[in-house]
Amino acid sequence: MPQLNPAPWFTILIFSWMIFLIVIPPKVMAHTFPYEPTPQSAEKPKTDSWNWPWH
């Protein structure tokens, strides 16, 4: 039964994991976003209360 021969499939497995672990991460980490998020201030903005007549 040829599918039980691990020689070609083990090599394919090793090369595919080498691609996943060596080639792809630098490409993903080099990705830049078109709009950098701006940091927000720590203090909360002042909100005005509603002056509705509650009848």
MARDREN-289509 format. One record per residue: residue number from 1; residue in three letters; x negated, y, z of N, C-alpha, C in turn. Coordinates in steps of 0.05 Angstrom, whole numbers. Each point is the difference from the previous one (the first is absolute). Layout:
residues N
<nufi n="NUM" res="ALA" n_x="X" n_y="Y" n_z="Z" ca_x="X" ca_y="Y" ca_z="Z" c_x="X" c_y="Y" c_z="Z"/>
...
***
This chain:
residues 55
<nufi n="1" res="MET" n_x="-17" n_y="-24" n_z="0" ca_x="17" ca_y="24" ca_z="0" c_x="-18" c_y="25" c_z="0"/>
<nufi n="2" res="PRO" n_x="0" n_y="15" n_z="-22" ca_x="-19" ca_y="22" ca_z="-2" c_x="6" c_y="24" c_z="19"/>
<nufi n="3" res="GLN" n_x="25" n_y="3" n_z="9" ca_x="5" ca_y="22" ca_z="17" c_x="-12" c_y="-3" c_z="28"/>
<nufi n="4" res="LEU" n_x="-9" n_y="-23" n_z="6" ca_x="-13" ca_y="-5" ca_z="26" c_x="-30" c_y="6" c_z="-1"/>
<nufi n="5" res="ASN" n_x="-10" n_y="6" n_z="-23" ca_x="-29" ca_y="7" ca_z="-3" c_x="-3" c_y="29" c_z="9"/>
<nufi n="6" res="PRO" n_x="-13" n_y="6" n_z="23" ca_x="-2" ca_y="27" ca_z="9" c_x="-21" c_y="18" c_z="-13"/>
<nufi n="7" res="ALA" n_x="-16" n_y="-12" n_z="-17" ca_x="-22" ca_y="16" ca_z="-12" c_x="9" c_y="25" c_z="-15"/>
<nufi n="8" res="PRO" n_x="17" n_y="-1" n_z="-20" ca_x="7" ca_y="25" ca_z="-14" c_x="18" c_y="18" c_z="17"/>
<nufi n="9" res="TRP" n_x="18" n_y="-11" n_z="16" ca_x="19" ca_y="17" ca_z="15" c_x="-13" c_y="13" c_z="24"/>
<nufi n="10" res="PHE" n_x="-20" n_y="-12" n_z="12" ca_x="-14" ca_y="13" ca_z="21" c_x="-16" c_y="24" c_z="-10"/>
<nufi n="11" res="THR" n_x="-12" n_y="-4" n_z="-23" ca_x="-15" ca_y="23" ca_z="-12" c_x="19" c_y="23" c_z="-7"/>
<nufi n="12" res="ILE" n_x="23" n_y="-6" n_z="-11" ca_x="19" ca_y="20" ca_z="-7" c_x="10" c_y="14" c_z="26"/>
<nufi n="13" res="LEU" n_x="4" n_y="-15" n_z="21" ca_x="8" ca_y="12" ca_z="26" c_x="-21" c_y="19" c_z="10"/>
<nufi n="14" res="ILE" n_x="-25" n_y="-9" n_z="0" ca_x="-22" ca_y="17" ca_z="10" c_x="-3" c_y="25" c_z="-16"/>
<nufi n="15" res="PHE" n_x="1" n_y="-2" n_z="-27" ca_x="-3" ca_y="24" ca_z="-16" c_x="24" c_y="19" c_z="3"/>
<nufi n="16" res="SER" n_x="24" n_y="-10" n_z="2" ca_x="23" ca_y="17" ca_z="4" c_x="-2" c_y="15" c_z="27"/>
<nufi n="17" res="TRP" n_x="-9" n_y="-14" n_z="21" ca_x="-3" ca_y="14" ca_z="26" c_x="-23" c_y="20" c_z="-1"/>
<nufi n="18" res="MET" n_x="-21" n_y="-6" n_z="-15" ca_x="-21" ca_y="20" ca_z="-3" c_x="10" c_y="25" c_z="-13"/>
<nufi n="19" res="ILE" n_x="17" n_y="-3" n_z="-20" ca_x="12" ca_y="23" ca_z="-13" c_x="17" c_y="16" c_z="20"/>
<nufi n="20" res="PHE" n_x="17" n_y="-15" n_z="15" ca_x="17" ca_y="13" ca_z="20" c_x="-15" c_y="15" c_z="21"/>
<nufi n="21" res="LEU" n_x="-22" n_y="-12" n_z="9" ca_x="-15" ca_y="12" ca_z="23" c_x="-23" c_y="19" c_z="-8"/>
<nufi n="22" res="ILE" n_x="-9" n_y="-2" n_z="-24" ca_x="-23" ca_y="17" ca_z="-8" c_x="7" c_y="21" c_z="-20"/>
<nufi n="23" res="VAL" n_x="16" n_y="-6" n_z="-20" ca_x="5" ca_y="18" ca_z="-22" c_x="24" c_y="19" c_z="6"/>
<nufi n="24" res="ILE" n_x="21" n_y="-11" n_z="11" ca_x="25" ca_y="15" ca_z="3" c_x="-1" c_y="21" c_z="23"/>
<nufi n="25" res="PRO" n_x="-11" n_y="-7" n_z="24" ca_x="1" ca_y="20" ca_z="22" c_x="-14" c_y="27" c_z="-7"/>
<nufi n="26" res="PRO" n_x="-23" n_y="1" n_z="-13" ca_x="-11" ca_y="27" ca_z="-6" c_x="18" c_y="16" c_z="-19"/>
<nufi n="27" res="LYS" n_x="14" n_y="-14" n_z="-18" ca_x="18" ca_y="14" ca_z="-19" c_x="24" c_y="11" c_z="16"/>
<nufi n="28" res="VAL" n_x="10" n_y="-15" n_z="19" ca_x="23" ca_y="10" ca_z="15" c_x="-9" c_y="23" c_z="18"/>
<nufi n="29" res="MET" n_x="-23" n_y="-3" n_z="13" ca_x="-9" ca_y="21" ca_z="18" c_x="-8" c_y="26" c_z="-14"/>
<nufi n="30" res="ALA" n_x="-7" n_y="-2" n_z="-26" ca_x="-8" ca_y="24" ca_z="-15" c_x="24" c_y="15" c_z="-10"/>
<nufi n="31" res="HIS" n_x="24" n_y="-11" n_z="4" ca_x="24" ca_y="14" ca_z="-9" c_x="5" c_y="25" c_z="15"/>
<nufi n="32" res="THR" n_x="6" n_y="21" n_z="-14" ca_x="5" ca_y="26" ca_z="13" c_x="29" c_y="8" c_z="-6"/>
<nufi n="33" res="PHE" n_x="12" n_y="13" n_z="20" ca_x="28" ca_y="9" ca_z="-3" c_x="0" c_y="27" c_z="-13"/>
<nufi n="34" res="PRO" n_x="20" n_y="6" n_z="-17" ca_x="0" ca_y="26" ca_z="-13" c_x="5" c_y="23" c_z="20"/>
<nufi n="35" res="TYR" n_x="15" n_y="-5" n_z="21" ca_x="6" ca_y="20" ca_z="20" c_x="-8" c_y="-9" c_z="27"/>
<nufi n="36" res="GLU" n_x="-20" n_y="13" n_z="12" ca_x="-9" ca_y="-7" ca_z="26" c_x="20" c_y="10" c_z="21"/>
<nufi n="37" res="PRO" n_x="8" n_y="-16" n_z="19" ca_x="19" ca_y="10" ca_z="20" c_x="-13" c_y="21" c_z="18"/>
<nufi n="38" res="THR" n_x="15" n_y="20" n_z="7" ca_x="-10" ca_y="21" ca_z="18" c_x="6" c_y="-8" c_z="29"/>
<nufi n="39" res="PRO" n_x="-19" n_y="4" n_z="18" ca_x="6" ca_y="-7" ca_z="28" c_x="19" c_y="21" c_z="12"/>
<nufi n="40" res="GLN" n_x="19" n_y="-10" n_z="16" ca_x="20" ca_y="18" ca_z="12" c_x="-10" c_y="7" c_z="28"/>
<nufi n="41" res="SER" n_x="10" n_y="23" n_z="9" ca_x="-8" ca_y="10" ca_z="26" c_x="13" c_y="-17" c_z="22"/>
<nufi n="42" res="ALA" n_x="-12" n_y="0" n_z="23" ca_x="10" ca_y="-17" ca_z="22" c_x="24" c_y="13" c_z="14"/>
<nufi n="43" res="GLU" n_x="3" n_y="26" n_z="-2" ca_x="23" ca_y="13" ca_z="14" c_x="25" c_y="-2" c_z="-17"/>
<nufi n="44" res="LYS" n_x="22" n_y="-4" n_z="13" ca_x="26" ca_y="-4" ca_z="-14" c_x="10" c_y="27" c_z="-9"/>
<nufi n="45" res="PRO" n_x="13" n_y="1" n_z="-23" ca_x="12" ca_y="26" ca_z="-9" c_x="24" c_y="7" c_z="18"/>
<nufi n="46" res="LYS" n_x="3" n_y="27" n_z="3" ca_x="22" ca_y="9" ca_z="17" c_x="26" c_y="-2" c_z="-16"/>
<nufi n="47" res="THR" n_x="20" n_y="-12" n_z="13" ca_x="26" ca_y="-3" ca_z="-13" c_x="20" c_y="18" c_z="14"/>
<nufi n="48" res="ASP" n_x="17" n_y="13" n_z="-15" ca_x="20" ca_y="17" ca_z="12" c_x="25" c_y="-17" c_z="6"/>
<nufi n="49" res="SER" n_x="13" n_y="7" n_z="22" ca_x="24" ca_y="-15" ca_z="7" c_x="24" c_y="10" c_z="-16"/>
<nufi n="50" res="TRP" n_x="20" n_y="-16" n_z="-3" ca_x="24" ca_y="8" ca_z="-15" c_x="18" c_y="14" c_z="19"/>
<nufi n="51" res="ASN" n_x="11" n_y="23" n_z="-9" ca_x="19" ca_y="15" ca_z="15" c_x="28" c_y="-4" c_z="-10"/>
<nufi n="52" res="TRP" n_x="9" n_y="-25" n_z="2" ca_x="27" ca_y="-6" ca_z="-10" c_x="20" c_y="1" c_z="24"/>
<nufi n="53" res="PRO" n_x="23" n_y="11" n_z="-5" ca_x="20" ca_y="-1" ca_z="22" c_x="12" c_y="-28" c_z="2"/>
<nufi n="54" res="TRP" n_x="-5" n_y="-13" n_z="22" ca_x="11" ca_y="-26" ca_z="4" c_x="26" c_y="2" c_z="15"/>
<nufi n="55" res="HIS" n_x="23" n_y="-3" n_z="-13" ca_x="26" ca_y="3" ca_z="12" c_x="11" c_y="-27" c_z="6"/>
***
